[in-house]
């Protein structure tokens, strides 16, 4: 409860444990990284409400996946165009 109140006072809107590890490894390896977040659980003064299986969260996950696939696809298409410019 004390940690929650400290975060709330600091204006924290969300917490995540995994993303820091992804970015730490990417920095160490010298590679780019990205993180897409979908907030599912709600933590408040009254307690923790896990909502991972709620339909709205599932739909948000689908949207995030589609967006990520689109960005990756466009990125690969641009790389292919760059390669074709220099092919003999």
C-alpha positions, 0 to 999 in steps of 0.5 A, a space after each residue: 500500500 505504501 508503494 502504491 501511494 508513493 507511485 500515485 503521489 509521483 504521478 505514475 500512471 502504469 508500471 511494467 517489470 519486463 520492459 526495462 529488461 528488454 531495453 537493458 539487453 538491447 542497449 547491451 547488445 547494441 540493437 534497437 528495441 521497442 515495447 508495445 503496452 496494453 494495460 490490463 490490470 487496475 490497481 487502486 486504493 481499494 485493491 487490485 482488479 485483474 482484467 487480462 481476460 476482459 473482452 476490451 483488453 483482448 481487443 486492445 491486444 489484437 489491435 496492438 499486435 496488428 499495429 506491430 505487424 504493420 510497422 514490422 512489415 513496412 520496415 521490412 518493405 523499406 529495407 527491401 527497397 533499399 537493397 533493390 536500389 543497390 542491386 546489380 
